[in-house]
Amino acid sequence: IIKTKKELNNIPVIANADFGHTTPHITFPIGGTAKLYAKERVKLEIIKH
Protein backbone atom coordinates (compact mmCIF):
# COMPACT_ATOMS: atom_id res chain seq x y z
CA ILE A 1 0.00 0.00 0.00
CA ILE A 2 2.77 2.44 0.91
CA LYS A 3 4.58 1.94 -2.41
CA THR A 4 1.45 2.97 -4.31
CA LYS A 5 1.39 6.44 -2.69
CA LYS A 6 4.18 8.69 -3.98
CA GLU A 7 3.68 11.14 -1.08
CA LEU A 8 4.76 8.39 1.34
CA ASN A 9 8.07 7.57 -0.41
CA ASN A 10 10.24 9.39 2.18
CA ILE A 11 8.50 8.08 5.30
CA PRO A 12 10.34 5.32 7.21
CA VAL A 13 8.36 2.11 7.72
CA ILE A 14 8.91 -0.54 10.39
CA ALA A 15 7.92 -4.02 9.17
CA ASN A 16 7.96 -7.51 10.70
CA ALA A 17 8.18 -6.09 14.22
CA ASP A 18 6.77 -8.06 17.15
CA PHE A 19 4.20 -5.59 18.51
CA GLY A 20 0.62 -4.52 17.99
CA HIS A 21 -2.42 -6.76 18.36
CA THR A 22 -0.41 -9.63 19.83
CA THR A 23 1.86 -9.90 22.85
CA PRO A 24 3.78 -7.69 23.49
CA HIS A 25 1.22 -4.88 23.20
CA ILE A 26 3.00 -1.60 22.50
CA THR A 27 1.37 1.74 21.72
CA PHE A 28 3.13 4.12 19.37
CA PRO A 29 2.02 7.74 19.78
CA ILE A 30 0.66 9.29 16.58
CA GLY A 31 2.60 12.42 15.64
CA GLY A 32 5.46 11.69 18.01
CA THR A 33 9.19 11.74 17.35
CA ALA A 34 11.34 8.63 17.53
CA LYS A 35 14.83 7.38 16.73
CA LEU A 36 15.41 3.98 15.19
CA TYR A 37 18.82 2.38 15.64
CA ALA A 38 19.39 -0.61 13.35
CA LYS A 39 23.03 -1.66 13.44
CA GLU A 40 24.27 -4.57 15.57
CA ARG A 41 21.08 -4.40 17.66
CA VAL A 42 17.72 -2.81 16.90
CA LYS A 43 16.42 -0.14 19.26
CA LEU A 44 13.41 2.16 18.91
CA GLU A 45 13.49 5.20 21.20
CA ILE A 46 10.39 7.41 21.50
CA ILE A 47 11.71 10.93 22.09
CA LYS A 48 8.60 13.10 22.13
CA HIS A 49 4.87 12.36 22.21
Summary of the structure (lengths in Angstrom):
residues: 49
radius of gyration: 12.6
end to end distance: 25.9
largest distance: 32.7
contacts: 58
relative contact order: 0.19
helix: 12%
strand: 27%
